[in-house]
Amino acid sequence: MLSVVIMECGIAYGWASYIAISVVSFLIVPEKTAVLPYVIFFGIYAPVKGHIEKLSRPVTEWILKFAFFNLSLYFLWNVAVNVLNLIPGRLFELFPMAVIIIMLQVLFFFYDWLFSLWIQYYIHKIQPRVKGNSL
């Protein structure tokens, strides 16, 4: 939903909302490990995607999106494995690390694609009704 804030109010409000939601989440959510994926990737991705897609250069955009995803993944993975001990060792017995990384890249591609579809749906179907106050 942060994408709606960005589309309706601008990127500055998107960043402010992301920060506010992150702080409030850490304050009120009892399980702090549930907040980390939002803070490190899911919440911040909407404003980052907004900045990247302003470039209007598809190849550069994809390079930057995957770079951001992999940097976020690196931080999440290190926190999960080294700090919280959340990744079971058996995972690596089932799948080699290269397979896990490739699967995550594919999942991210579909995540971004679905995110873009959501944005287009909002712009074409919901936003006109909100702007026209016919909801």
Secondary structure, 3 states (H helix, E strand, C coil): CHHHHHHHHCHHHHHHHHHHHHHHHHHHCCCHHHCHHHHHHHHHHHHHHHHHHCCCCHHHHHHHHHHHHHHHHHHHHHHHHHHCCCCCCHHHHHCCHHHHHHHHHHHHHHHHHHHHHHHHHHHHHHHHHHHCCCC
